[in-house]
Amino acid sequence: SEVTILRFCMWIDLSDLLKDALNLLHTPSLGTLTVGFAMYYFTYDPWIGKLLYLEDFYVVEPFRGLGIGPEILRKLSQIAITSGCSCMNFLVVIWNQTSTEYYIKRGARDLSTQEGWHLFRFNKKELLKMANED
């Protein structure tokens, strides 16, 4: 099985993704169909301490708008808080305005627009808020 990465003509084998991923959070499946995932790892910043870095976050298009994305963010926030992280960082490609607006609406801060990317952070306050959402 192969997975397309972004819009580019790069292909990776699913077994490589599963083998190489440090942490892979699957969404609840519908039968054998996984409708979304998040790939993350922990890193350390000497100024702010331990943080969760969200490498990839994806929900299959027909399943967007059903609460799967917020559920993944809630779970990631819980993982970050229980792991002692001060924040969660991630990148969003500059042309993805829908995602940019979504994260800002949830409380993420746009830290940089250099090189065509937005660098966001959920600070501990926002992580706690999302971790405790019903």
Salt bridges, closest charged atoms under 4 A:
ASP20 OD1 - LYS19 NZ 3.56
GLU71 OE2 - ARG74 NH2 2.70
ASP110 OD2 - HIS118 ND1 2.65
GLU133 OE1 - ARG106 NH2 3.13
